[in-house]
Amino acid sequence: MKVDFFKHNLGDEEINEAVKSLRSLFLTTGKYVDDFEKALASYLDTKYAVAVTSCTAALHLALLAAGIGPGDEVITTPMSFVATANSIVMTGAKPIFVDVEKDTGNINTDLIKKAITHKTKAILPVHLYGQMVNMRKILSIAKKYSLLVIEDSAHALEAKRDGIKPGQISFGSCFSFYATKSITSAEGGAFTTNDEETARLIKKLRSHGITSELAQRERTGLKTYDVDVLGWKYNMDNVQAAILINQVKKIEKQWKRREEIAQKYRKAFAKIGLEMPREYKNSKHGRHIFPIWVDSKKRDQILEYINNNGVGAVINYPSIHLFTYYRNKFGFKKGMYPNCEEISKREITIPLYSKLTNNEVNYVIKIVGEAISA
Ligand SMILES: *Cc1c(COP(=O)(O)O)cnc(C)c1O
């Protein structure tokens, strides 16, 4: 049996809509993008969504919109995909890492205050694996020290904690529609916020700082435009938005299937004493990926056994601070963030997606069980 690490769930509805957009006059940012933004904002219960080409782009623009640049510091986690920290470096600011909770992998909010200096401008938490950090607590720290909070919600489209969804109480939240995320256009991203002025600024920054996009000029009959701020080229196009638009109404249904699979995994693995992240109370887990934590000395051997038996599995994530670029540029060293380093040595991500069949789920459970007892 072979169980792929990930299979997307694009069907006829998505493909037909994409074809329709390709047969239409207007290929780049236009009505499809507007409609997708409205649908996404509505799903997330935020006032505004701005669609861009990736979550990395959304993070970069969010930091720029927050006024962050050279000489500034941004507090974040070393346990994430490298995009999180890279987006900070792209602005010229310095990423300041804070170690993670040993039993969840999320940034340890108790350690944030100690990392704040007079250069700190923002906190960039990641809702790791789909579990939201304690946003109320982070917001209260941010308020006290006049910092902005930008969320990396690439794992947390469906998540909720203490009644709060990503993007509702922060400066804004960044999402990914990369190929393995829960909704996808192969590549894509979005920024959401409740603040109108921020949404407008991000919209301008995604298209070179141009004061009106082409579709808007067509609509209003404007013949020219101004550039009053330096922007980037991060606008989502209509084809991407056409692929995404019909996925929004399926988010909950597909999440439910992943939740069901995750519960099955948790029950089976608890029985054989396998360690997994602790799950918060009053929290809806986004179920982006399913991590297991094994003995670090045996991890590579276990991963190999799983892969050799036809099950796709990967490591999420290597510690960001130990990447060569980060060591060389900022002087980070082994031992600086021990909980993060420990998780990066113990973690294995196994398949979790709505297309998995019960047979496949049972096979994954069987192979993981064999791998850890081998
Ligand atoms: C996928 C991911 C990103 C980057 O998303 P892109 O859309 O590929 O730029 C950022 N942060 C986290 C935590 C991710 O998992």
The ligand as a Tripos MOL2 file, in Angstrom:
@<TRIPOS>MOLECULE
LIG
   15    15     1     0     0
SMALL
NO_CHARGES

@<TRIPOS>ATOM
      1 C1          3.4800   27.4580    4.3730 C.3       1 LIG1
      2 C2          3.9550   28.3760    5.4280 C.ar      1 LIG1
      3 C3          4.3830   29.6830    5.1560 C.ar      1 LIG1
      4 C4          4.6660   30.1740    3.7680 C.3       1 LIG1
      5 O1          3.5950   30.1460    2.9370 O.3       1 LIG1
      6 P1          3.8230   30.5450    1.3970 P.3       1 LIG1
      7 O2          2.4210   30.7630    0.9160 O.co2     1 LIG1
      8 O3          4.4890   29.3680    0.7450 O.co2     1 LIG1
      9 O4          4.6580   31.7460    1.3560 O.co2     1 LIG1
     10 C5          4.6450   30.5370    6.1990 C.ar      1 LIG1
     11 N1          4.5510   30.1310    7.4670 N.ar      1 LIG1
     12 C6          4.1910   28.8690    7.7800 C.ar      1 LIG1
     13 C7          4.0770   28.5000    9.2180 C.3       1 LIG1
     14 C8          3.9040   27.9410    6.7690 C.ar      1 LIG1
     15 O5          3.5930   26.6850    7.0860 O.3       1 LIG1
@<TRIPOS>BOND
     1     1     2 1
     2     2     3 ar
     3     2    14 ar
     4     3     4 1
     5     3    10 ar
     6     4     5 1
     7     5     6 1
     8     6     7 2
     9     6     8 1
    10     6     9 1
    11    10    11 ar
    12    11    12 ar
    13    12    13 1
    14    12    14 ar
    15    14    15 1
@<TRIPOS>SUBSTRUCTURE
     1 LIG1         1 GROUP 0 **** ****
